[in-house]
Amino acid sequence: MSTLESFTWLITGSSRGIGLELTRQLLTSPVNTVIATCRDPTGASALTALQDGAQGTLHIIALDVADEVSIRTAVKEAAVILGERGLDYLYNNAAINETDDTAFSFDPARLARAVHINVVGPALLAQACLPLLEKSTRKVVVNMTSGLASIGLDCGPKCTTYSISKAALNMLTYKQAKERSDFIVVCLDPGWVKTDMGGDGAMLEREFSVSHILKVVTALVSQDTGKFFRYNGEQLPW
């Protein structure tokens, strides 16, 4: 990142895990203004603590990706914060994975909930943020996905509900990229990361995954739009 430029970010699910680490690493540079969102900012003590010693600028607002009213209210708050500036990076990080189910053992209510939170939420947020993105010269949308969403990687029957929802998110990414050729829209797999969702058996530390993610995301060019990346920049099969 050039020290002569500044960048604005809106990140969902910022109170823990990868979202929290993304926010932390971005705030180590004075060029970044981060609008960090989570369902309950009053209880997000780890996120609030990042304000101490931050070189970048942090704004924390409430946003529940399962609630359309919350999404639209949060975007209005973000617009006030940004003023005349555009939104350079929209990072759709918030998601759920409630169970390791299979195609013949899934619960319909859980599948509907996963699709609502993992697909409908990011879709609505990008839609609501459209005027803010249009004011930017960067115009990047990152949809956090998973290798489990890839048919080509042949991950087997595990985590069917989660995989279906993330495969749908990948298709959303493709559609967004095709509709707006002036945007850079990608889906990105962070790897198997040690978070509440990833579990203690995961292979990657949050700091490692996020440092690589940010290298990839900040280096994206127009030719990358509509692609499916791993955290290390490798392009994944659909």
Backbone as CSV, one residue per row, in Angstrom:
resi,resn,N_x,N_y,N_z,CA_x,CA_y,CA_z,C_x,C_y,C_z
1,MET,0.830,-1.202,0.000,0.000,0.000,0.000,0.864,1.252,0.000
2,SER,0.553,2.182,-0.820,1.288,3.430,-0.859,0.926,4.301,0.328
3,THR,1.945,4.954,0.903,1.697,5.861,2.016,0.993,7.127,1.558
4,LEU,0.932,7.337,0.233,0.272,8.524,-0.295,-1.221,8.299,-0.472
5,GLU,-1.668,7.063,-0.315,-3.071,6.738,-0.484,-3.684,6.331,0.851
6,SER,-4.987,6.452,0.928,-5.706,5.949,2.100,-6.856,5.092,1.603
7,PHE,-7.262,4.156,2.465,-8.266,3.186,2.054,-9.325,3.016,3.132
8,THR,-10.548,2.787,2.667,-11.665,2.568,3.582,-12.154,1.125,3.456
9,TRP,-12.482,0.545,4.599,-12.893,-0.857,4.667,-14.170,-0.978,5.491
10,LEU,-15.063,-1.872,5.078,-16.182,-2.286,5.908,-16.095,-3.803,6.030
11,ILE,-15.999,-4.292,7.264,-15.808,-5.717,7.530,-16.926,-6.221,8.423
12,THR,-17.559,-7.309,8.037,-18.594,-7.906,8.879,-17.991,-8.984,9.772
13,GLY,-18.679,-9.249,10.880,-18.202,-10.275,11.813,-16.854,-9.942,12.411
14,SER,-16.687,-8.702,12.865,-15.377,-8.214,13.300,-15.068,-8.421,14.777
15,SER,-15.986,-8.995,15.524,-15.780,-9.100,16.967,-14.924,-10.293,17.380
16,ARG,-14.662,-11.214,16.438,-13.865,-12.397,16.783,-13.281,-13.022,15.519
17,GLY,-12.423,-14.007,15.718,-11.904,-14.805,14.622,-11.198,-14.007,13.546
18,ILE,-11.438,-14.387,12.311,-10.758,-13.766,11.174,-11.134,-12.297,11.033
19,GLY,-12.392,-11.951,11.293,-12.809,-10.553,11.197,-12.065,-9.656,12.161
20,LEU,-11.874,-10.152,13.379,-11.128,-9.393,14.391,-9.669,-9.240,13.974
21,GLU,-9.086,-10.310,13.472,-7.683,-10.263,13.051,-7.492,-9.382,11.827
22,LEU,-8.430,-9.415,10.887,-8.372,-8.493,9.753,-8.350,-7.049,10.224
23,THR,-9.241,-6.747,11.146,-9.321,-5.388,11.684,-8.021,-5.009,12.378
24,ARG,-7.501,-5.917,13.193,-6.261,-5.644,13.939,-5.101,-5.340,12.991
25,GLN,-4.928,-6.186,11.984,-3.795,-5.978,11.080,-3.955,-4.727,10.228
26,LEU,-5.158,-4.431,9.813,-5.373,-3.216,9.030,-5.069,-1.964,9.846
27,LEU,-5.359,-2.010,11.128,-5.160,-0.848,11.983,-3.692,-0.591,12.329
28,THR,-2.803,-1.486,11.902,-1.374,-1.238,12.117,-0.827,-0.228,11.112
29,SER,-1.653,0.147,10.124,-1.228,1.136,9.140,-2.131,2.367,9.204
30,PRO,-1.548,3.562,9.194,-2.351,4.786,9.251,-3.150,5.053,7.980
31,VAL,-2.902,4.295,6.907,-3.626,4.549,5.660,-5.039,3.979,5.686
32,ASN,-5.357,3.144,6.675,-6.632,2.431,6.682,-7.652,3.030,7.648
33,THR,-8.851,3.225,7.150,-10.014,3.533,7.973,-10.918,2.312,7.924
34,VAL,-11.159,1.704,9.077,-11.915,0.457,9.143,-13.247,0.679,9.843
35,ILE,-14.330,0.357,9.145,-15.651,0.303,9.763,-15.883,-1.158,10.106
36,ALA,-15.684,-1.482,11.370,-15.790,-2.860,11.842,-17.195,-3.084,12.378
37,THR,-17.862,-4.113,11.892,-19.247,-4.347,12.289,-19.395,-5.687,12.986
38,CYS,-20.363,-5.747,13.884,-20.705,-6.985,14.578,-22.118,-6.821,15.139
39,ARG,-22.694,-7.918,15.594,-24.078,-7.864,16.061,-24.234,-7.012,17.311
40,ASP,-23.282,-7.088,18.240,-23.422,-6.395,19.522,-22.119,-5.690,19.893
41,PRO,-21.906,-4.471,19.424,-20.673,-3.753,19.751,-20.446,-3.565,21.252
42,THR,-21.526,-3.488,22.040,-21.355,-3.273,23.481,-20.660,-4.454,24.159
43,GLY,-20.774,-5.633,23.571,-20.128,-6.805,24.141,-18.848,-7.205,23.440
44,ALA,-18.417,-6.397,22.480,-17.235,-6.737,21.676,-15.979,-6.124,22.291
45,SER,-15.586,-6.625,23.450,-14.474,-6.021,24.193,-13.144,-6.158,23.441
46,ALA,-12.918,-7.288,22.778,-11.656,-7.471,22.053,-11.562,-6.505,20.878
47,LEU,-12.686,-6.251,20.238,-12.711,-5.305,19.120,-12.498,-3.884,19.611
48,THR,-13.194,-3.526,20.649,-13.062,-2.177,21.214,-11.629,-1.906,21.658
49,ALA,-10.967,-2.933,22.192,-9.597,-2.785,22.684,-8.610,-2.432,21.578
50,LEU,-8.965,-2.716,20.326,-8.068,-2.407,19.218,-7.894,-0.906,19.009
51,GLN,-8.802,-0.117,19.580,-8.676,1.331,19.446,-7.423,1.854,20.135
52,ASP,-6.973,1.152,21.177,-5.766,1.549,21.896,-4.536,1.213,21.060
53,GLY,-3.807,2.209,20.706,-2.576,2.013,19.950,-2.764,1.845,18.456
54,ALA,-3.985,1.976,17.970,-4.230,1.818,16.531,-3.609,2.971,15.751
55,GLN,-2.917,2.644,14.670,-2.385,3.684,13.796,-3.418,4.115,12.752
56,GLY,-4.277,3.166,12.380,-5.385,3.495,11.495,-6.570,3.996,12.290
57,THR,-7.669,4.247,11.599,-8.870,4.776,12.235,-9.931,3.690,12.305
58,LEU,-10.497,3.490,13.504,-11.486,2.441,13.722,-12.838,3.033,14.081
59,HIS,-13.869,2.584,13.385,-15.255,2.888,13.724,-15.966,1.555,13.933
60,ILE,-16.732,1.432,15.003,-17.438,0.190,15.298,-18.936,0.457,15.250
61,ILE,-19.654,-0.304,14.438,-21.107,-0.139,14.347,-21.789,-1.499,14.382
62,ALA,-23.051,-1.482,14.767,-23.839,-2.715,14.848,-24.328,-3.130,13.466
63,LEU,-24.197,-4.423,13.174,-24.725,-4.959,11.924,-24.958,-6.453,12.115
64,ASP,-26.192,-6.866,11.914,-26.566,-8.277,11.953,-26.905,-8.685,10.526
65,VAL,-26.073,-9.536,9.915,-26.279,-9.879,8.509,-27.535,-10.716,8.284
66,ALA,-28.153,-11.184,9.366,-29.402,-11.938,9.242,-30.623,-11.036,9.219
67,ASP,-30.426,-9.725,9.379,-31.526,-8.780,9.543,-31.402,-7.664,8.504
68,GLU,-32.338,-7.600,7.564,-32.266,-6.601,6.501,-32.320,-5.178,7.052
69,VAL,-33.145,-4.942,8.057,-33.227,-3.598,8.649,-31.888,-3.209,9.252
70,SER,-31.250,-4.146,9.952,-29.938,-3.895,10.542,-28.907,-3.576,9.467
71,ILE,-28.953,-4.306,8.365,-28.019,-4.060,7.263,-28.181,-2.651,6.719
72,ARG,-29.409,-2.256,6.450,-29.637,-0.943,5.842,-29.337,0.190,6.823
73,THR,-29.612,-0.040,8.094,-29.284,0.964,9.117,-27.771,1.136,9.234
74,ALA,-27.052,0.019,9.225,-25.592,0.069,9.337,-24.968,0.786,8.152
75,VAL,-25.496,0.557,6.961,-24.944,1.207,5.774,-25.181,2.709,5.823
76,LYS,-26.316,3.122,6.361,-26.566,4.556,6.544,-25.548,5.164,7.507
77,GLU,-25.238,4.452,8.579,-24.216,4.925,9.521,-22.855,4.989,8.848
78,ALA,-22.552,3.968,8.049,-21.271,3.952,7.339,-21.162,5.126,6.384
79,ALA,-22.256,5.469,5.731,-22.258,6.593,4.788,-21.936,7.904,5.502
80,VAL,-22.464,8.063,6.701,-22.174,9.266,7.495,-20.693,9.302,7.862
81,ILE,-20.168,8.148,8.273,-18.755,8.069,8.648,-17.860,8.409,7.456
82,LEU,-18.201,7.878,6.294,-17.368,8.077,5.110,-17.483,9.485,4.536
83,GLY,-18.624,10.115,4.713,-18.803,11.457,4.165,-18.694,11.444,2.658
84,GLU,-17.760,12.206,2.127,-17.565,12.281,0.674,-16.679,11.164,0.142
85,ARG,-16.117,10.383,1.039,-15.251,9.286,0.599,-16.083,8.080,0.169
86,GLY,-15.543,7.283,-0.731,-16.196,6.047,-1.116,-15.729,4.892,-0.251
87,LEU,-16.357,3.740,-0.442,-15.948,2.520,0.250,-15.043,1.730,-0.691
88,ASP,-13.791,1.578,-0.299,-12.817,0.911,-1.158,-12.917,-0.608,-1.092
89,TYR,-13.150,-1.138,0.118,-13.207,-2.580,0.317,-14.424,-2.961,1.160
90,LEU,-15.276,-3.796,0.600,-16.353,-4.426,1.360,-15.942,-5.867,1.583
91,TYR,-15.773,-6.252,2.850,-15.292,-7.597,3.168,-16.399,-8.357,3.897
92,ASN,-17.063,-9.242,3.163,-18.146,-10.051,3.725,-17.562,-11.266,4.429
93,ASN,-17.321,-11.123,5.719,-16.658,-12.157,6.510,-17.624,-12.957,7.378
94,ALA,-18.667,-12.335,7.897,-19.574,-12.997,8.840,-20.253,-14.200,8.196
95,ALA,-20.304,-15.312,8.934,-20.925,-16.537,8.424,-21.184,-17.490,9.575
96,ILE,-21.963,-18.528,9.307,-22.188,-19.569,10.305,-21.926,-20.946,9.686
97,ASN,-21.514,-21.871,10.550,-21.409,-23.290,10.206,-21.810,-24.049,11.466
98,GLU,-23.067,-24.423,11.526,-23.615,-24.960,12.756,-23.367,-26.452,12.966
99,THR,-23.085,-27.187,11.886,-22.997,-28.633,12.051,-22.247,-29.279,10.900
100,ASP,-21.677,-30.446,11.175,-21.046,-31.255,10.139,-22.064,-32.296,9.694
101,ASP,-22.910,-31.917,8.734,-23.982,-32.799,8.288,-23.683,-33.358,6.902
102,THR,-24.598,-34.182,6.394,-24.449,-34.765,5.064,-25.730,-34.539,4.273
103,ALA,-25.705,-34.907,3.012,-26.845,-34.678,2.126,-28.093,-35.447,2.555
104,PHE,-27.901,-36.542,3.299,-29.044,-37.337,3.728,-29.311,-37.218,5.227
105,SER,-28.616,-36.265,5.872,-28.853,-36.079,7.305,-29.062,-34.622,7.692
106,PHE,-29.157,-33.735,6.706,-29.248,-32.306,7.020,-30.600,-31.943,7.612
107,ASP,-30.594,-30.823,8.343,-31.822,-30.283,8.925,-32.285,-29.111,8.053
108,PRO,-33.520,-29.137,7.534,-33.983,-28.081,6.630,-33.895,-26.676,7.224
109,ALA,-34.204,-26.558,8.506,-34.161,-25.237,9.135,-32.729,-24.701,9.185
110,ARG,-31.783,-25.581,9.463,-30.383,-25.159,9.498,-29.886,-24.770,8.110
111,LEU,-30.313,-25.512,7.108,-29.923,-25.174,5.736,-30.473,-23.810,5.346
112,ALA,-31.733,-23.561,5.664,-32.346,-22.262,5.349,-31.635,-21.132,6.083
113,ARG,-31.276,-21.370,7.343,-30.592,-20.345,8.140,-29.197,-20.067,7.578
114,ALA,-28.494,-21.121,7.177,-27.155,-20.936,6.620,-27.204,-20.145,5.318
115,VAL,-28.144,-20.462,4.470,-28.270,-19.737,3.206,-28.630,-18.269,3.467
116,HIS,-29.504,-18.049,4.436,-29.914,-16.670,4.745,-28.724,-15.844,5.232
117,ILE,-27.943,-16.409,6.139,-26.831,-15.656,6.729,-25.622,-15.621,5.800
118,ASN,-25.305,-16.729,5.163,-24.077,-16.844,4.375,-24.210,-16.335,2.939
119,VAL,-25.453,-16.210,2.453,-25.651,-15.773,1.068,-26.523,-14.512,0.984
120,VAL,-27.713,-14.586,1.546,-28.634,-13.452,1.448,-28.049,-12.221,2.145
121,GLY,-27.457,-12.430,3.308,-26.864,-11.302,4.039,-25.807,-10.574,3.236
122,PRO,-24.768,-11.271,2.753,-23.764,-10.601,1.923,-24.334,-9.972,0.655
123,ALA,-25.328,-10.627,0.058,-25.935,-10.077,-1.159,-26.636,-8.756,-0.866
124,LEU,-27.410,-8.727,0.217,-28.111,-7.504,0.588,-27.143,-6.396,0.993
125,LEU,-26.081,-6.772,1.703,-25.116,-5.768,2.139,-24.418,-5.135,0.942
126,ALA,-24.010,-5.941,-0.018,-23.376,-5.396,-1.222,-24.340,-4.493,-1.979
127,GLN,-25.597,-4.903,-2.052,-26.619,-4.099,-2.710,-26.779,-2.749,-2.018
128,ALA,-26.846,-2.777,-0.684,-27.020,-1.537,0.076,-25.782,-0.643,-0.007
129,CYS,-24.601,-1.269,-0.122,-23.346,-0.505,-0.176,-23.012,-0.002,-1.581
130,LEU,-23.829,-0.342,-2.555,-23.526,-0.003,-3.940,-23.177,1.471,-4.145
131,PRO,-23.981,2.419,-3.611,-23.627,3.827,-3.811,-22.291,4.199,-3.186
132,LEU,-21.930,3.559,-2.088,-20.650,3.848,-1.430,-19.489,3.286,-2.242
133,LEU,-19.668,2.080,-2.773,-18.641,1.482,-3.614,-18.447,2.271,-4.904
134,GLU,-19.535,2.772,-5.454,-19.457,3.517,-6.711,-18.663,4.814,-6.559
135,LYS,-18.600,5.346,-5.354,-17.846,6.579,-5.112,-16.346,6.322,-4.972
136,SER,-15.958,5.045,-4.854,-14.558,4.684,-4.673,-13.867,4.520,-6.019
137,THR,-12.555,4.668,-6.029,-11.769,4.341,-7.217,-11.260,2.904,-7.150
138,ARG,-11.427,2.225,-6.014,-10.937,0.854,-5.832,-12.050,-0.176,-6.076
139,LYS,-13.175,-0.043,-5.400,-14.388,-0.844,-5.664,-14.154,-2.352,-5.542
140,VAL,-13.667,-2.797,-4.392,-13.386,-4.222,-4.185,-14.426,-4.830,-3.259
141,VAL,-14.977,-5.976,-3.652,-15.873,-6.761,-2.799,-15.237,-8.133,-2.617
142,VAL,-15.025,-8.514,-1.362,-14.469,-9.835,-1.045,-15.530,-10.640,-0.317
143,ASN,-15.911,-11.757,-0.885,-16.859,-12.662,-0.251,-16.082,-13.852,0.319
144,MET,-16.083,-13.951,1.645,-15.337,-15.025,2.296,-16.037,-16.358,2.072
145,THR,-15.341,-17.268,1.416,-15.919,-18.555,1.079,-15.123,-19.664,1.753
146,SER,-15.091,-20.827,1.153,-14.399,-21.984,1.716,-14.027,-22.946,0.604
147,GLY,-12.941,-23.685,0.806,-12.607,-24.747,-0.122,-13.690,-25.808,-0.190
148,LEU,-14.496,-25.907,0.883,-15.599,-26.864,0.900,-16.673,-26.526,-0.131
149,ALA,-16.639,-25.305,-0.659,-17.612,-24.891,-1.670,-17.194,-25.316,-3.066
150,SER,-15.991,-25.860,-3.204,-15.476,-26.258,-4.507,-15.851,-27.699,-4.819
151,ILE,-16.523,-27.892,-5.949,-16.786,-29.252,-6.431,-15.483,-29.865,-6.931
152,GLY,-14.651,-29.044,-7.574,-13.396,-29.522,-8.143,-12.421,-30.066,-7.129
153,LEU,-12.445,-29.550,-5.899,-11.534,-30.047,-4.861,-11.978,-31.379,-4.280
154,ASP,-13.226,-31.784,-4.553,-13.735,-33.108,-4.166,-13.542,-33.376,-2.667
155,CYS,-14.163,-32.535,-1.831,-14.001,-32.640,-0.380,-14.917,-33.678,0.259
156,GLY,-15.759,-34.311,-0.517,-16.579,-35.383,0.021,-17.874,-34.913,0.652
157,PRO,-18.517,-35.774,1.470,-19.869,-35.497,1.963,-19.960,-34.564,3.166
158,LYS,-18.842,-34.224,3.790,-18.878,-33.477,5.050,-19.418,-32.055,4.884
159,CYS,-19.978,-31.545,5.972,-20.426,-30.142,6.058,-21.289,-29.739,4.862
160,THR,-22.310,-30.523,4.591,-23.131,-30.298,3.404,-23.844,-28.949,3.427
161,THR,-24.486,-28.616,4.530,-25.209,-27.346,4.619,-24.284,-26.160,4.396
162,TYR,-23.157,-26.149,5.078,-22.186,-25.068,4.944,-21.654,-25.000,3.513
163,SER,-21.321,-26.156,2.946,-20.779,-26.202,1.590,-21.763,-25.658,0.562
164,ILE,-23.033,-26.043,0.706,-24.066,-25.549,-0.210,-24.178,-24.026,-0.129
165,SER,-24.182,-23.510,1.083,-24.328,-22.061,1.244,-23.134,-21.312,0.656
166,LYS,-21.943,-21.852,0.830,-20.757,-21.175,0.307,-20.644,-21.329,-1.215
167,ALA,-21.118,-22.450,-1.747,-21.155,-22.591,-3.203,-22.106,-21.548,-3.808
168,ALA,-23.208,-21.287,-3.115,-24.146,-20.251,-3.566,-23.496,-18.869,-3.479
169,LEU,-22.696,-18.648,-2.442,-21.976,-17.384,-2.317,-20.985,-17.212,-3.466
170,ASN,-20.359,-18.303,-3.873,-19.455,-18.243,-5.020,-20.203,-17.814,-6.287
171,MET,-21.399,-18.357,-6.463,-22.193,-17.964,-7.628,-22.597,-16.491,-7.538
172,LEU,-22.917,-16.032,-6.336,-23.209,-14.609,-6.146,-22.015,-13.767,-6.592
173,THR,-20.823,-14.194,-6.209,-19.600,-13.491,-6.594,-19.493,-13.379,-8.113
174,TYR,-19.708,-14.496,-8.792,-19.661,-14.529,-10.256,-20.679,-13.546,-10.848
175,LYS,-21.913,-13.580,-10.327,-22.961,-12.713,-10.852,-22.652,-11.239,-10.610
176,GLN,-22.129,-10.922,-9.417,-21.770,-9.534,-9.116,-20.673,-9.043,-10.049
177,ALA,-19.680,-9.899,-10.275,-18.566,-9.526,-11.145,-19.032,-9.310,-12.582
178,LYS,-19.961,-10.137,-13.041,-20.460,-10.002,-14.405,-21.346,-8.772,-14.569
179,GLU,-22.074,-8.410,-13.506,-22.959,-7.242,-13.598,-22.181,-5.940,-13.568
180,ARG,-21.126,-5.895,-12.753,-20.371,-4.655,-12.599,-18.918,-4.874,-13.006
181,SER,-18.625,-4.639,-14.267,-17.273,-4.843,-14.773,-16.285,-3.816,-14.223
182,ASP,-16.811,-2.737,-13.636,-15.935,-1.722,-13.059,-15.548,-2.052,-11.618
183,PHE,-16.112,-3.130,-11.065,-15.768,-3.575,-9.723,-14.747,-4.712,-9.796
184,ILE,-14.109,-4.996,-8.662,-13.309,-6.205,-8.492,-14.005,-7.023,-7.418
185,VAL,-14.621,-8.125,-7.811,-15.380,-8.962,-6.884,-14.765,-10.361,-6.891
186,VAL,-14.342,-10.836,-5.735,-13.733,-12.168,-5.645,-14.311,-12.927,-4.464
187,CYS,-14.209,-14.250,-4.541,-14.470,-15.072,-3.355,-13.130,-15.639,-2.890
188,LEU,-12.945,-15.727,-1.589,-11.638,-16.059,-1.043,-11.765,-17.052,0.101
189,ASP,-11.003,-18.134,-0.005,-10.947,-19.174,1.020,-9.792,-18.852,1.967
190,PRO,-10.072,-18.637,3.265,-8.999,-18.283,4.199,-8.151,-19.467,4.632
191,GLY,-8.533,-20.682,4.196,-7.877,-21.880,4.697,-8.557,-22.364,5.960
192,TRP,-8.055,-23.460,6.502,-8.612,-24.011,7.740,-7.914,-23.316,8.908
193,VAL,-8.601,-22.359,9.512,-7.999,-21.437,10.476,-8.479,-21.734,11.887
194,LYS,-7.591,-21.568,12.847,-7.908,-21.807,14.255,-8.776,-20.673,14.801
195,THR,-10.077,-20.832,14.648,-11.065,-19.897,15.176,-12.145,-20.706,15.871
196,ASP,-13.167,-20.026,16.401,-14.289,-20.750,16.998,-14.940,-21.668,15.967
197,MET,-15.034,-21.213,14.718,-15.627,-22.025,13.667,-14.683,-23.127,13.213
198,GLY,-13.411,-22.778,13.033,-12.450,-23.741,12.518,-12.059,-24.815,13.507
199,GLY,-12.096,-24.459,14.806,-11.759,-25.421,15.844,-10.264,-25.498,16.114
200,ASP,-9.918,-26.149,17.229,-8.516,-26.245,17.634,-7.691,-27.133,16.710
201,GLY,-8.350,-28.020,15.958,-7.633,-28.912,15.066,-7.237,-28.282,13.745
202,ALA,-7.610,-27.027,13.537,-7.308,-26.345,12.281,-5.813,-26.194,12.079
203,MET,-5.415,-25.985,10.842,-4.001,-25.991,10.481,-3.331,-24.623,10.566
204,LEU,-4.091,-23.551,10.373,-3.494,-22.226,10.227,-3.798,-21.324,11.422
205,GLU,-2.817,-20.543,11.818,-3.036,-19.495,12.811,-3.716,-18.311,12.129
206,ARG,-4.545,-17.601,12.889,-5.251,-16.457,12.318,-4.307,-15.421,11.735
207,GLU,-3.232,-15.132,12.462,-2.292,-14.105,12.018,-1.692,-14.454,10.654
208,PHE,-1.369,-15.735,10.479,-0.762,-16.200,9.225,-1.749,-16.076,8.069
209,SER,-2.949,-16.615,8.266,-3.966,-16.566,7.217,-4.276,-15.133,6.813
210,VAL,-4.526,-14.292,7.794,-4.939,-12.916,7.498,-3.825,-12.108,6.844
211,SER,-2.588,-12.309,7.262,-1.492,-11.566,6.630,-1.397,-11.899,5.149
212,HIS,-1.641,-13.170,4.801,-1.627,-13.562,3.398,-2.871,-13.059,2.658
213,ILE,-4.022,-13.123,3.330,-5.253,-12.603,2.734,-5.086,-11.143,2.323
214,LEU,-4.533,-10.347,3.223,-4.407,-8.921,2.938,-3.432,-8.649,1.798
215,LYS,-2.401,-9.473,1.667,-1.496,-9.325,0.522,-2.241,-9.573,-0.782
216,VAL,-3.086,-10.607,-0.780,-3.847,-10.942,-1.975,-4.870,-9.854,-2.297
217,VAL,-5.634,-9.469,-1.297,-6.749,-8.548,-1.507,-6.267,-7.163,-1.936
218,THR,-5.219,-6.683,-1.324,-4.746,-5.335,-1.653,-4.013,-5.290,-2.988
219,ALA,-3.651,-6.456,-3.516,-2.962,-6.505,-4.808,-3.895,-6.848,-5.967
220,LEU,-5.179,-7.026,-5.696,-6.125,-7.404,-6.747,-6.179,-6.356,-7.854
221,VAL,-6.299,-6.847,-9.091,-6.453,-5.969,-10.249,-7.729,-6.365,-10.986
222,SER,-8.116,-5.575,-11.943,-9.400,-5.785,-12.621,-9.498,-7.164,-13.266
223,GLN,-8.370,-7.715,-13.703,-8.391,-9.027,-14.353,-8.718,-10.163,-13.364
224,ASP,-8.669,-9.874,-12.063,-8.945,-10.895,-11.051,-10.426,-11.029,-10.727
225,THR,-11.226,-10.104,-11.200,-12.633,-10.118,-10.801,-13.334,-11.404,-11.215
226,GLY,-14.200,-11.892,-10.350,-14.956,-13.102,-10.620,-14.205,-14.386,-10.335
227,LYS,-13.029,-14.302,-9.720,-12.219,-15.493,-9.471,-12.372,-16.002,-8.035
228,PHE,-11.950,-17.226,-7.834,-12.039,-17.955,-6.568,-10.602,-18.210,-6.104
229,PHE,-10.192,-17.536,-5.031,-8.813,-17.608,-4.558,-8.692,-18.310,-3.206
230,ARG,-7.530,-18.907,-2.979,-7.126,-19.340,-1.650,-6.377,-18.186,-0.988
231,TYR,-6.222,-18.252,0.315,-5.582,-17.169,1.075,-4.181,-16.833,0.561
232,ASN,-3.505,-17.794,-0.092,-2.138,-17.568,-0.568,-2.071,-17.071,-2.012
233,GLY,-3.220,-16.778,-2.587,-3.267,-16.268,-3.955,-3.473,-17.329,-5.012
234,GLU,-3.450,-18.595,-4.622,-3.720,-19.684,-5.573,-5.163,-19.625,-6.026
235,GLN,-5.383,-19.796,-7.328,-6.745,-19.819,-7.842,-7.312,-21.228,-7.708
236,LEU,-8.529,-21.338,-7.153,-9.140,-22.624,-6.885,-10.154,-22.998,-7.966
237,PRO,-10.363,-24.294,-8.171,-11.370,-24.738,-9.139,-12.775,-24.569,-8.565
238,TRP,-13.729,-24.300,-9.427,-15.112,-24.161,-8.966,-15.685,-25.515,-8.548
